[in-house]
Amino acid sequence: MGLTPSNSATFADDNAGIKSAQVWVGIKPDKTGYATVIVAADEVVDSIDKEQLAKLLVLKPDPEDEESQKTKKKMEETRDQLADALYQKGLALAEIESLKPDESTEASAKDVFEENYKELIKWVDAKSTKYGTLTVLRERRCGRCGTALKVLNDMIQEDSEQPKKKLYDLKIQLIEEIGWAHVSAYEKQWMHVRFPPSLPPF
């Protein structure tokens, strides 16, 4: 069965991905700022017919049908927009939780985080370099720092570009939480080699 415009999913609008990617710009590191991220992400998620999208993603497009190929590409773009929105929302939820909310909201926040994460893994590999940070945070919040460290190490090794400093910072935090003080000291020494301070201007 080919893909045609008549049976295409309700896609996110063309700006949805841009909204999600730029949603952190200018955000203050507080509950209000992170709540803004969550609202923006929810707008993207709610704009997509996820059930219809899931059905059509499994269909193989007709290689000789140009419209079918275009529809398939549009579906994949929509899936990526959906995944990115879920990822950004997960990061914001984790940030809110890290602010040590009161006990009355903590349990509810955890449920929302887990629900959001389970939705993400329906669409993408949450251990990939693109989305892996959220898996690391999830394993960490569940008390599985060893698993979180393994996922993080895989992300660093698989990243085709120079891994970001924040990943190594997170690695050191996990190592310290595990209690490996000697490994932490070693990693901190290497940080100066991996990310040398800028030379002072002449």
LINPE-V81702 format. One record per run of one state. SS is the DSSP state (helix for helix, strand for strand, loop for the rest). FROM is the first residue (numbers start at 0). TO is the last residue. Records with the same first field share a line. If there is no record, write none. Layout:
SS=FROM-TO  FROM-TO
//
This chain:
loop=0-3  7-14  22-29  46-48  57-64  98-101  120-130  141-143  158-163  178-179  194-201
helix=4-6  15-21  30-45  49-56  65-97  102-119  131-140  144-157  164-177  180-193
//
